[in-house]
Amino acid sequence: MLKKFLEIGKIVSTHGIKGEVKIEPWCDSPQFFAKFKRLYFNGGEREVKISSRQHKRMIIAKLDGVDTVEQADLLRGKVLWMNREDMRLQKGEYYIQDLIGCKVIDVDTEAEYGIISDVFKTGANDVYEITDNKNRKFLAPVIPDVVKSVDVEGGRVLILPMKGIFDDED
């Protein structure tokens, strides 16, 4: 089952004297983050209205009820959460948090290689870090030749591994 609330960023400092905060976004882009008008604290327990703008690779935000630098400073280190119902992804897009923990399975043999333990963003394509049951780590490029099917609801990613991903063969 997919989580209703997903981590989207962390308050790292204050900004100015009127209660604004600086947020490190944990999503694809600050532009994606800036679309939200409400976020949550404590995994979805407390809603807060937000207005924000991008500043370089960070977000400058004004949270309802936070009007002084002292109030803003108390929020330093707090994680902000989004409700997945507030944003629709395009077909073929996934939240990284939904991919983490998915089983990676060979599309032809149904052999299980491990689970996705991290996703790295590179210039050309994403890369899945796959951890097997012996705690070994492997890297698989997220390209159509390798990743054949993603089913985050079922917790499965089917791949056709390239030579060298899981073995040292030439």
Residue pairs with C-beta under 8 A, 6 or more apart in sequence:
1 153
2 84
2 98
2 152
2 153
3 84
3 97
3 98
4 44
4 83
4 84
4 85
5 40
5 43
5 44
5 81
5 82
5 83
5 84
6 81
6 82
6 84
6 95
6 97
6 98
7 26
7 79
7 80
7 81
7 97
8 25
8 26
8 27
8 33
8 36
8 39
8 80
8 81
8 82
9 23
9 24
9 25
9 26
9 27
9 33
9 59
9 79
9 80
10 23
10 24
10 26
10 77
10 78
10 79
10 80
11 21
11 22
11 23
11 75
11 76
11 77
11 78
11 79
11 80
12 22
12 23
12 24
12 58
12 76
12 77
13 21
13 22
13 76
14 20
14 21
14 22
14 69
14 72
14 73
14 76
15 21
15 22
15 60
15 72
16 69
17 68
17 69
18 62
18 67
18 68
18 69
19 62
19 63
19 66
19 67
19 68
19 69
19 71
19 72
20 60
20 61
20 62
20 72
21 60
21 61
21 63
21 66
21 72
21 75
21 76
22 55
22 58
22 59
22 60
22 61
23 33
23 52
23 58
23 59
23 60
23 61
23 80
24 58
24 59
25 32
25 33
25 57
25 58
25 59
27 33
28 121
30 54
30 55
30 57
30 58
30 59
31 54
32 87
33 52
33 54
33 59
34 52
34 53
34 54
34 59
35 87
36 50
36 52
36 82
36 86
36 87
37 49
37 50
37 51
38 47
38 48
38 49
38 50
38 83
38 86
39 47
39 48
39 50
39 80
39 81
39 82
40 46
40 47
40 48
40 80
40 81
40 82
40 83
41 48
41 78
41 79
41 80
41 81
42 81
43 81
44 81
44 83
48 63
48 64
48 65
49 63
49 64
50 61
50 62
50 63
50 64
51 61
51 62
52 59
52 60
52 61
52 62
53 59
53 60
53 61
54 60
63 72
63 75
65 71
66 72
66 75
84 95
89 95
92 150
94 150
94 152
95 152
96 119
98 152
99 116
99 119
99 128
99 150
99 152
99 157
100 115
100 116
100 117
100 118
100 119
101 115
101 116
101 155
102 115
102 116
102 150
102 151
102 152
102 155
102 156
102 157
103 112
103 114
103 115
103 155
103 156
103 157
104 112
104 113
104 114
104 115
104 116
104 128
104 130
104 140
104 157
104 159
105 111
105 112
105 113
105 156
105 157
105 158
105 159
106 112
106 113
106 158
106 159
106 160
106 161
107 148
107 149
107 158
107 159
107 160
108 160
113 130
113 132
113 138
113 159
113 161
113 166
114 130
114 131
114 132
114 133
114 136
114 138
115 130
115 131
116 128
116 129
116 130
116 157
117 129
117 130
117 131
117 137
118 128
118 129
119 126
119 127
119 128
119 129
119 142
120 126
120 127
120 129
120 139
125 141
125 142
125 143
126 141
126 142
127 139
127 140
127 141
127 142
128 139
128 140
128 142
128 147
128 157
129 137
129 138
129 139
130 137
130 138
130 139
130 140
131 137
131 138
132 138
138 165
138 166
139 165
140 146
140 147
140 159
140 161
140 162
140 165
141 162
145 160
145 162
146 159
146 160
146 161
146 162
146 165
147 157
147 158
147 159
148 158
148 159
148 160
149 156
149 157
149 158
150 157
150 158
151 157
151 158
163 169
